[in-house]
Amino acid sequence: MFWDPMYFVFGLPALLLAFYAQWRVRSTYRKYLQVSNGARLTGAQAAQRLLRQAGLGVNIEAVSGELTDHYDPRSKVLRLSQGVATRPSLASLAIVAHEIGHAQQDDQVYLLLRLRSGLVPVVNFTSWLGPILFFVGMLLNSYDLAWLGVLAFAGAVVFALVTLPVEIDASKRGLRLLDQTGILVDDAERRGARRVLNAAALTYVAALAQSLSTLLYYVFILRGGRRRRT
């Protein structure tokens, strides 16, 4: 079972998609990090303007790393990496706008964002417990325990399903804010910002594909085992 070639049938397409998504998001980010926006605003300056436009009282802090930018709903803080905060690039505008889209979701009590936040502690636990229960159940020939592992791991699929529309909605909100403030000077800049956001969205599609393919593989193994027993 541990060297089952069927695992690659289920998992390899999703794995390749994940590698492609990571390559695309980094290459798109680095490309548009070199493209200056017409408004000549750094990410931090754009964030201040967009937050005022949205009427949000959110603090801005620095965070280390690359592509580590995020909005923290617990402390109401927008954290920006140095590359985004200090450079007047088109990538900076897109990333800042997306994260402020999350701040808007939080402020407006967006149901899916609240659901995702509530799922985080549960999924952090079940995403590693599920595979353990599954493999222990298979080793002990306890299919009830293995099915319990599948049920636990299914939380990761639910989390990925909820995350995808949350991220897409945040991008839509961000682009709308950029349009309302007039920061994007022409259609070419809007297309560039959208490319950055679409590349980022692909990573969430890949995450959903990976968790779903793993879940389907577990189900395939168990159903096959049931048939062999009867």
MOTAFEN-V260317 format. One line per field, one symbol per residue. phi: phi as a letter, one per 30 degrees, with the letter a starting at -180 (. if undefined). burial: + if it has 16 or more other ideal C-beta (glycine too) atoms within 10 Angstrom, else -. A space follows every 10 residues. Layout:
# MOTAFEN-V260317
phi->???
burial->???
This chain:
# MOTAFEN-V260317
phi->.dcddddddd cdeddddddd dddddddddd dddccddddh cddddddddd ddddicccdc bdbdjchcda ccddchbccc dddddccdcd dedddddddd edddeddchd edddddddde dddedddcde dddddddddd hcdddddddd dddedddddd dddedddddd dddddddddd didddadddd dddddddddd dddddddddd dddddddede dddddddddc
burial->------+--+ +--+--++-- +--++--++- +++---+-+- ++++++++++ +-++-+-+-- --+---+-++ +++----+++ +-+++-++++ ++++++++++ ++++++---+ -++--+--+- --+--++--+ +-+++-++-- ----++++++ -+++++++++ -++--+++++ +-+++-++-- +-++----++ -++-+++-++ ++++++++++ +++++-++-- ++--+-----
